[in-house]
Amino acid sequence: MSLVELYSREKRKQNGVFYTPDFLSNYLSKKVIQYHSLKKENYSILDPACGDSMLLRSFAEQIKKNNATKFIGLDIDINAINNSIIKFSEPDFQNFNHSFVKCDGLFPYPELNSKDGWNKLKDNLEIENGFDIALSNPPWGADLSNYTSQTLYSNFKLTKGQFDIYNLFIEVILNNLNDNGTYGLILPDSIFSQEQSSLRCLLSKNTTINFIARLGEKIFPGINRACVVIIGKNKMPKKNHKVDCFRLSTANKKRVISNEVSLLEIDNELSHKVLQSRFSENENCVFDIDLKADSRETFDKIQQGSLKLKTFVNNTRGAEISKKGIVWQCHKCKNWTPEPRSKEPRCKKCNTPFVENTIKEKIILNHNGVGNIKIKVGEDLYRYTSKSKSWINTQKEGINYKNLSIYQGKKILVRKTGIGITASIDYENSITNQVVYILKLNPKYKSKITLEFILAVLNSRLMTYYLIKKYGENEWKSHPYLTQTMLVNLPFPKINFECRKTLSKIKSISYIIENEVVNSNNKNISIENDLLIEKIIASFFGLNNNDYETIFETLHSADQLIPIKRLLECDTKEIFQ
């Protein structure tokens, strides 16, 4: 029985266990050797959460048999340690010096803090100046309830705000590598998310990143978790240092998984270089690896000649209820709460456990009634238009409907989930739920600009292009979403509100959109009006035919999902004819 099979699915999820497939382990080892340039005879190689030692064994296979090279693996699971010892006793590995220790990689000695525990461990292993190389596919999304908040806060810097256990393992690695040591990491794609800005800043400002490969989902068998490989050195980056970057497309991923081509071959073909200083200078240290250095002209036109969307709008989210609309009533305090996800749910108000015969109701309905208001959920939104199919009962005490006044009046609705932008305008005072963002016009600009014009900017092809290049959201994954921060920081053209011609264009676009949305039953506005609006928005950003060739090339290279496909029902010539 393999080590993976020893774990139940539930246990693996609890401990964040995702064992590395062979081809990815081999790829990481080859890339680490490429950047570390092995020159001396003996090395200390660490994996602080080694599992079945796949990463260490893959690395051993890539180097000459040398018993002066020391492999060190840590894992909290005794089965993993025993399995690793057995593997390194096999003929292919028995000549290597190795030590496998059952302990917590964050706190090797429970009675000591993390730093002192690791110093004691290094002394016991006779590691003098830190490890030469660290390879790790650290736990992702593991349960941290065994540690107190104070313990984590006092031992790790990356515990501010939202963090994952893999952040802490990266800190451990950097703290225990020698001054020029190399790290090779397999991480979840969430490192690109807004919540991981502190980790990105730590890596981009304090280490020399050599390589970033965004591999997407389907790399780990049976697990829908997108992943990334990051390799670097534990030293400050030089000013002009460039990072090798590449993204594995869906088509190429299928070729790799079917053994038609190796990951290394795709990497060699597609990788490009990006200045590391760009990452560290980006707001939130965004790793915009899809923006190639030699094709920045269009992107820079959009970004540099603009303000931020949040200048013109106020934003919020809808009611805290899922699209199913199922709610439970506490038998003690009679408070209602959205259907809980936990295994042992309790009332949020009085903390009473829910009983077996708890009253459950559905408050999102297909008919009107007393206290019911129209609701639009994510799937009711299209590009420009939207259509309510349901009503929500607003009389359940305890449900966070938000202040009902936020739904009154004209508003832009933006779908949170999915790739690209799905934005529409609502004239029906509809309620929305938590996966829909609400944008209302900043009163300061009420006499100068319209929500319809803002909607036109959001729905333009240039904006989806910008989003793809900035954040790399160009392919299907299990939980793609647009954050409010990403949304309100999108670029918005600088407008001369004193120019009559400009105001006329804004008025024209606003009339077209309102007329189409109110009078049409179609999901999309007419192609003629779509082209006209696109051309006008392009002019506000100073974009031309050549820029749109770049934009369409990017859109065509993205996964052809509905939000992308609907933007490709025309071409550059039709827009600028």
Helices and strands as residue ranges (DSSP letters): H 3-6, H 9-15, H 22-36, E 44-47, H 54-62, E 70-75, H 78-87, E 97-102, H 114-124, E 131-136, H 149-155, G 157-159, H 165-176, E 177-188, G 189-192, G 194-196, H 197-206, E 208-216, E 227-233, E 242-247, H 250-257, H 263-270, E 272-275, H 276-281, G 283-285, G 293-295, H 297-304, E 306-308, G 309-311, E 313-317, E 326-329, E 336-338, E 359-362, E 364-365, E 372-376, G 378-380, E 390-393, G 404-407, E 411-415, E 423-426, E 431-432, E 436-441, G 443-445, H 451-458, H 461-471, H 484-488, E 491-493, H 500-519, H 527-541, H 545-557, H 562-565, G 566-568, H 572-576
